[in-house]
């Protein structure tokens, strides 16, 4: 009897070890498909907290801006003195928040979007924005906040189009590759995405070492925010359908990276180790 019990004990031990090993393998397989670092994208440690209510001012308007968490990303709500409301979504990279909001003409019902980049200024906000398909970047900020400057030396060409091959991870863990083409307008860029045999159009601008891009399609809109390094641009993005914007709580983010377009040029220069730490700045 003792011998039989001993055999049973060994059998159960073997089963437990195999089960635990199976879980470990499964965990590795899951991480392989969801870890953004595997395609060279850093998962973002969100040290800066943008959640709050801010009284902001832009060119010709004042608004109450509410920023709240919505799953892995953020939801934004602008309330204007005439009681009109705009909704948007946002995602953090490093210490900056990239956001996009929907603007709908109350008479024609035509939709377009507006692209933002914010940084904290004490308890307030400093931000810049551009209309989708626009070519001028404007300021939105809380009272007494300083003003964000646009980078004079962005990582894109000023007089011709810049084409970039992008690798990314969707929120569901699947990987993809796409092409984006940026072309300078005035103080911003027009952006073209080639995705699944369809073309999407949007805008972008550069502040210090951050790039924000955004687009809209018939169903919804997306925003991307990248940190510029000498080797590449690494970022995160979020998308939402228009019909969910006023009641959204479960946003999930994706990740992207692409080589710095200036990298080849830097290799040929005498000091090719890094880009300037602090680029020269200018007012648009």
PyMOL commands that set and color helices and strands:
alter all, ss='L'
color gray80, all
select helices_A, chain A and resi 2-34+36-39+242-247+263-267
alter helices_A, ss='H'
color red, helices_A
select strands_A, chain A and resi 52-58+61-70+73-80+85-93+96-104+111-121+124-131+138-142+150-151+162-169+175-184+189-195+198-207+210-216+220-228+232-241+254-259+281-282
alter strands_A, ss='S'
color yellow, strands_A
deselect
rebuild
show_as cartoon
